[in-house]
Amino acid sequence: MTPVRRAALWLGMALAAALALIVVFLLSSWIGSSIARNGDWQEPDNGITIMIETNGVHTAIVMPLISPQKDWREEFPASDLERPDWPYTHVSVSWGEREVFLNTPQWTDLTPSTALGAIIGGDALLHVAHYANPAPSPNHRELRITPAEYARLITAIERSTASQETRQSYPGYSWYDVFYEAPGSYHIGNTCNQWTSDMLAEAGIKTGLWTPLAGGVMKWVPEQPGS
């Protein structure tokens, strides 16, 4: 076998292996996200309305800025924003890999090296955006939970928040958002979307077991009629 044919053979084998890994990942993520945690949970008739939002790749949890259970202004002050004077009503919180968050304001900015670094593992950041009266939509789905469930959700999210005295913040993508250092390590088995479903699961809300992709989170949050 000539060197050229040998190189072509090895290249073909490498591509086949990579394709097989992608197929296994997609299949396992579909199966894992279809296994329910808190399978007996039902949405209450009354309670606190949160939102689960997505851009198709990433998910976040949107909560009232002020409630009897939590005043998020203490944890995520508007003074950290470019426009602290806006009449914000809600806060969106998500967790993710540091380099991806800071260096990809658009998904077209994602480079192979950044993506590979996230898959292998990287430091975590929280992305916190402040909203004023966000409207429900297919990508911002409302979810009603009990006050006790919301209290557990708050506790879970607080564990993903570094101390205000020592944490560092970074400018967000716009005038209403900011990044904060956060505990934890991001990797392919512990993604931003897994964080979202883990927070919901700790609150006692029905969600998938393993949800590395956004669709695995959102399929447990039905769209509201007319949204």
MOVEN-V584522 format. One record per residue. N is the residue number from 1. OMEGA is omega in degrees with one decimal (NA if undefined). Layout:
n->N omega->OMEGA
n->N omega->OMEGA
This chain:
n->1 omega->-178.3
n->2 omega->178.1
n->3 omega->-179.6
n->4 omega->179.4
n->5 omega->178.6
n->6 omega->178.7
n->7 omega->178.6
n->8 omega->178.8
n->9 omega->179.6
n->10 omega->177.7
n->11 omega->178.2
n->12 omega->178.4
n->13 omega->179.2
n->14 omega->178.9
n->15 omega->178.6
n->16 omega->178.5
n->17 omega->178.8
n->18 omega->178.3
n->19 omega->179.1
n->20 omega->178.6
n->21 omega->178.4
n->22 omega->179.6
n->23 omega->178.8
n->24 omega->179.4
n->25 omega->-178.8
n->26 omega->-179.9
n->27 omega->-179.0
n->28 omega->178.3
n->29 omega->176.7
n->30 omega->179.5
n->31 omega->-177.8
n->32 omega->-179.2
n->33 omega->179.8
n->34 omega->177.2
n->35 omega->-172.3
n->36 omega->162.2
n->37 omega->-176.2
n->38 omega->-173.4
n->39 omega->-179.7
n->40 omega->-176.6
n->41 omega->174.5
n->42 omega->179.3
n->43 omega->-177.6
n->44 omega->177.4
n->45 omega->179.9
n->46 omega->178.7
n->47 omega->-177.7
n->48 omega->-178.8
n->49 omega->171.5
n->50 omega->174.4
n->51 omega->167.0
n->52 omega->-176.5
n->53 omega->178.8
n->54 omega->169.5
n->55 omega->-178.3
n->56 omega->-179.9
n->57 omega->-171.3
n->58 omega->178.1
n->59 omega->179.7
n->60 omega->178.9
n->61 omega->-178.9
n->62 omega->-174.8
n->63 omega->174.3
n->64 omega->-179.8
n->65 omega->-178.5
n->66 omega->175.6
n->67 omega->177.2
n->68 omega->-177.9
n->69 omega->-173.8
n->70 omega->168.8
n->71 omega->-175.2
n->72 omega->176.9
n->73 omega->178.5
n->74 omega->-178.9
n->75 omega->-175.9
n->76 omega->-173.5
n->77 omega->178.5
n->78 omega->178.3
n->79 omega->176.9
n->80 omega->-177.1
n->81 omega->175.7
n->82 omega->178.4
n->83 omega->-177.2
n->84 omega->-173.4
n->85 omega->-177.4
n->86 omega->-178.4
n->87 omega->-177.1
n->88 omega->178.9
n->89 omega->-175.3
n->90 omega->176.4
n->91 omega->178.1
n->92 omega->-176.6
n->93 omega->174.3
n->94 omega->-174.6
n->95 omega->179.8
n->96 omega->-176.2
n->97 omega->-171.7
n->98 omega->-174.2
n->99 omega->177.2
n->100 omega->179.9
n->101 omega->-170.9
n->102 omega->-171.2
n->103 omega->179.4
n->104 omega->175.1
n->105 omega->170.8
n->106 omega->-178.6
n->107 omega->176.1
n->108 omega->178.2
n->109 omega->-177.9
n->110 omega->179.1
n->111 omega->178.0
n->112 omega->-179.1
n->113 omega->177.5
n->114 omega->179.5
n->115 omega->179.0
n->116 omega->178.4
n->117 omega->178.9
n->118 omega->-180.0
n->119 omega->-179.1
n->120 omega->178.8
n->121 omega->-179.9
n->122 omega->178.3
n->123 omega->-174.9
n->124 omega->170.1
n->125 omega->166.7
n->126 omega->171.4
n->127 omega->-177.3
n->128 omega->176.9
n->129 omega->179.1
n->130 omega->-177.0
n->131 omega->173.0
n->132 omega->176.7
n->133 omega->179.6
n->134 omega->-178.7
n->135 omega->176.5
n->136 omega->179.6
n->137 omega->177.1
n->138 omega->179.3
n->139 omega->175.1
n->140 omega->-170.9
n->141 omega->-178.9
n->142 omega->177.5
n->143 omega->-179.0
n->144 omega->-178.9
n->145 omega->-179.2
n->146 omega->175.7
n->147 omega->179.4
n->148 omega->177.1
n->149 omega->178.6
n->150 omega->177.7
n->151 omega->177.9
n->152 omega->177.1
n->153 omega->178.3
n->154 omega->-179.2
n->155 omega->179.8
n->156 omega->-179.6
n->157 omega->178.8
n->158 omega->178.0
n->159 omega->177.4
n->160 omega->-176.7
n->161 omega->178.1
n->162 omega->-179.6
n->163 omega->179.3
n->164 omega->-177.6
n->165 omega->-173.4
n->166 omega->-173.7
n->167 omega->175.4
n->168 omega->177.5
n->169 omega->-178.7
n->170 omega->179.8
n->171 omega->177.8
n->172 omega->-178.7
n->173 omega->-176.6
n->174 omega->-175.2
n->175 omega->-174.6
n->176 omega->-178.0
n->177 omega->-175.2
n->178 omega->174.6
n->179 omega->176.3
n->180 omega->170.7
n->181 omega->-176.8
n->182 omega->176.8
n->183 omega->176.6
n->184 omega->-179.5
n->185 omega->179.6
n->186 omega->171.2
n->187 omega->-172.3
n->188 omega->177.6
n->189 omega->-178.7
n->190 omega->-172.9
n->191 omega->176.9
n->192 omega->-179.0
n->193 omega->173.8
n->194 omega->177.7
n->195 omega->-179.7
n->196 omega->-178.1
n->197 omega->176.8
n->198 omega->178.0
n->199 omega->179.2
n->200 omega->-178.9
n->201 omega->179.1
n->202 omega->177.0
n->203 omega->-179.1
n->204 omega->-176.1
n->205 omega->-179.3
n->206 omega->178.5
n->207 omega->-177.6
n->208 omega->-178.3
n->209 omega->179.4
n->210 omega->-170.4
n->211 omega->-179.1
n->212 omega->-178.6
n->213 omega->-176.4
n->214 omega->-179.3
n->215 omega->178.6
n->216 omega->174.5
n->217 omega->-170.9
n->218 omega->-178.4
n->219 omega->176.4
n->220 omega->-179.3
n->221 omega->-174.5
n->222 omega->174.1
n->223 omega->177.3
n->224 omega->178.1
n->225 omega->177.6
n->226 omega->-179.2
n->227 omega->NA
